[in-house]
Amino acid sequence: MAFITDTFDRPRSSFLKNLWTGLIALRERSLNCEGRVDQIDALNAKSDQDLAKLGLTRDDIPRYVFRDHIYL
């Protein structure tokens, strides 16, 4: 007697995962090329008093660095 199933294991999740990982890596590289990561690191290295002189808090750093891309 033969037994037949109609289930199929789709490797689609692996494809989507690889695609998403690739897109994230691409965006990461573009941010590094634009110098934004270096700018964030430089601002994070400053003291709270130095940031206050610039009118920033630590929470404002990403908004400040990405102010031309993110309108918040």
C-alpha positions as CSV (number, residue, x, y, z in Angstrom):
1,M,0.0,0.0,0.0
2,A,1.3,3.5,-0.9
3,F,1.2,6.5,1.4
4,I,1.2,10.0,-0.2
5,T,1.4,13.3,1.6
6,D,1.0,16.7,0.0
7,T,3.2,18.7,2.5
8,F,6.2,20.5,1.3
9,D,9.0,22.0,3.4
10,R,9.5,25.5,2.0
11,P,13.0,26.9,2.4
12,R,11.5,30.4,1.9
13,S,12.2,31.4,5.5
14,S,15.9,30.9,4.9
15,F,15.7,33.0,1.8
16,L,13.9,35.8,3.6
17,K,16.2,35.7,6.5
18,N,19.3,35.9,4.2
19,L,17.7,38.8,2.3
20,W,16.9,40.7,5.5
21,T,20.4,40.1,6.9
22,G,21.9,41.3,3.6
23,L,19.8,44.5,3.6
24,I,20.8,45.2,7.2
25,A,24.4,44.7,6.4
26,L,24.1,47.0,3.4
27,R,22.5,49.8,5.4
28,E,25.2,49.4,8.1
29,R,27.9,49.8,5.5
30,S,26.3,52.9,4.0
31,L,26.0,54.4,7.5
32,N,29.7,53.8,8.1
33,C,30.6,55.3,4.8
34,E,28.6,58.4,5.6
35,G,30.6,58.9,8.8
36,R,27.5,58.8,11.0
37,V,28.7,56.0,13.2
38,D,31.9,57.9,13.8
39,Q,29.9,61.0,14.6
40,I,27.7,59.1,17.1
41,D,30.8,57.6,18.7
42,A,32.4,61.0,19.0
43,L,29.3,62.5,20.6
44,N,29.0,59.5,23.0
45,A,32.6,60.0,24.1
46,K,31.8,63.6,25.2
47,S,30.8,64.3,28.8
48,D,27.3,65.4,29.7
49,Q,28.6,68.9,30.3
50,D,30.0,69.1,26.8
51,L,26.8,67.8,25.3
52,A,24.9,70.4,27.3
53,K,27.0,73.1,25.7
54,L,25.9,71.8,22.3
55,G,22.3,71.8,23.6
56,L,22.1,68.0,23.5
57,T,21.4,65.1,25.9
58,R,22.5,61.5,25.4
59,D,19.0,60.7,24.2
60,D,19.2,63.4,21.5
61,I,22.4,62.1,19.8
62,P,20.7,59.8,17.3
63,R,18.1,62.4,16.4
64,Y,20.9,65.0,16.0
65,V,23.1,62.8,13.8
66,F,20.2,61.6,11.6
67,R,18.4,65.0,11.5
68,D,18.6,65.2,7.7
69,H,17.1,61.7,7.3
70,I,14.6,61.4,10.2
71,Y,12.2,64.2,10.8
72,L,11.3,64.0,14.5
